[in-house]
Amino acid sequence: MTSQRPYHHGDLRRAVLTAALDVVAADGIGAISLRDLARRAGVSHAAPAHHFGDKTGLLTAIAAEGYGLLADTLAEVEPDGVEALRELGVRYVLFALGNPAHFEVMNRPHAVRADDPELLRQRARAGGSLRGGVARVPAERRGDLDRAVLAAWSLAHGFATLYLSGGIPAPEDPAATFRALAGTLFAGPAQH
């Protein structure tokens, strides 16, 4: 008796993305195989290629989705000033810790199509949210906007990367730890 695979899958694209995220979380980007993902989704080996073209197309879709999720997360921050900056960083860190597979793919620019329109759009949304939050910090507290954006991003990204890689001991409360770090970086001029 042979098993028959259904011709139509309810949401093949989502099923393949979910399976790919599971593989990346467990074994890294290098373990991605469209054939294996098709098997996991219970469809023909050619079905994922129909949606993504190839492995690079799949990883590009994951990165675009990740940047979109990050942009949505950052857009939820409302306060102004240094508090907004801290909360943007907290949201960035919590996004990375809660979505490690997305985060890994998003930060592998050689693995994706850098000119993909959806990837560019979502990356710009996330970057705009970060830049907008930094711009809400008074200029006398943050200095040059471009440098402050780079500093804020570096702090949040570095903390998240060190945490995820095991490079630092996992703090009991990553959000509180990040708030303290951000407070150190953007504490303003020293009082004498």
N, C-alpha and C positions, 0 to 999 in steps of 0.2 A: 504494500500500500504506500503510495506517495503522498507527501503532505503538499497541499496547495496553498500558495501564498495569495492573499487577497490582491486583486488588481489595484484597488484604490485604498489608500491609507488615509485615515481621517485628517491628520495634519503631519504629513511626512517631514516637511521642513522643520517644524518644531521638534519632532521626534529625533531627527538626526542631530539638531543643535543640542538637545538635551543629552543625547548619548555622547556626543563629542565633548561636552563640558564634563561629563562624568569621567571620560577617558583622560582628559587633560588634568583634572583634579587628582586622579589616582596615579597616573603614569607620565604626565607631561605631554607637551605638544608632539614630540617625536613618535609617540605611540598612536597617533591618529592615522587611521586607514579607512578610506571610504568603503571598501569592501566589508571591513569589520563593522562599521557603523550601520551598513545596510543589513547585515546579519542581526545586529542588536535590535534594529527597528522592525525586522521581520519582512523586509521587502527585497526586491531583486537587487543585485549588486550594482546595476546601472542607475537605480532610482536616485541616490544622492547626487550623482553627477548631473542629473537633470535640473536640480535646484541650485547647485553650487558650482558646477563645472569641474572643479578639482579641489584638492586639499587646500590650496591657497585661497580659493573662493570661499570655502567653508570657514577657514580661520578669519578671513576678512569679515564675514557675516558675524562671527562671534565677537570680534573686536568692535564692530559698529554697534552691535547690541549692547556691549559693555559700556561703551562711551555714552550711549543713550541712557542707560540705567544710571550711570554716574551723573550725567547732566540733570536728570530728574531728581536725583538725591541732593545735588548741590543747590538746585533751584528752590528747595524747601527752606533754605536758611533765610531768615528775615531780619535779624538785628543788624544794626549799623556798627561801624567802628571796629575796634580790635576784637570785640566779642564776635562779630560776624566772621572775621578772619579765623578765629579759633574754631568756630562751629563749622566753617567750610572744611577746615583741616580734619576735624573729628569725623565729619560725614565722609570725607575721602578715605580716611583710615578704616572706618566701619564698612564702607563699600568694599574696599580691598579684602578685608578679613571675611566678609560675608559672601564674596564672589571671587574666590581665589583663582578659579579657572579663567573667568573673564579677564581678571587683572593680569594673569600671566600672558594671555594672548594679546591683550591691549599693549603690552610692553615688549612685544617682539616685532618691531617694525619690519624686519627682514622677512617675516613669515606671512605678511599680508600684502594686499595690493594697495600701496600708499595713495594711489590716485582714484580709488573707488569713491564715487560721489556720496554714498550713504555714510561711509566711514569718515570722509572729510566733514560732512554736515554734523554728524554726532560729535566728532572730536572738537569741532568749532563751538558747539553748544556747551560742552563741558568746560573748554578753555574760557569761554565767555563768562560762564558762571563764576569761575575762579577769579578771573581778572576783575569782574564787577565787584566781587566781595572785597578784594584787596583795594580797589579804588575807593571803597566806602570808608577806609581807614584814613583819618586826616593826614594830609601830606607831611605835616611836621612830625608825625609818628612813624610813617612808613618810608619816607624819602622817595627816591626814584621809583615810579610805578613798575617799570619792567623788572628792575632788580627785586622789588618786593614780591612780585608775582613769582619770580624764579625761586626766591628764598622760601616762600610759603609752600609752593609745589614741592620743592626739594625736601623740606621738612616732613610734609605729610607722606610723600612717596617713599622717602628714605625710611621713615619709621615703619610704614606698612610693609615694605620689602624686608627690612631686618626682622620684623616680627614673623612674617610668613616663612622666611628662610631658616628661622631658628637662630639667627645671628645675635639676637638679644633674648634674655629670659622673658617669657610671656608675662606681661604685667597682669595683675588680677583684674584691673579695669583699664583697658586700652584707651578708652575715651578720656578718662581723668588724667592718665599719664600724658596723653597727647596735649591736652589743655595746658598742663603744667609746662611742657616743652615749648609750646607756642607762646605762653606767657613770658618765658625766658627770652625768646627770640625777639618778640615785639613788645618788650617792656617799656620802651620809650627811653628818653635820655636819663642817664644816671643822675640821681640827686646827690648833691654835695652839701 
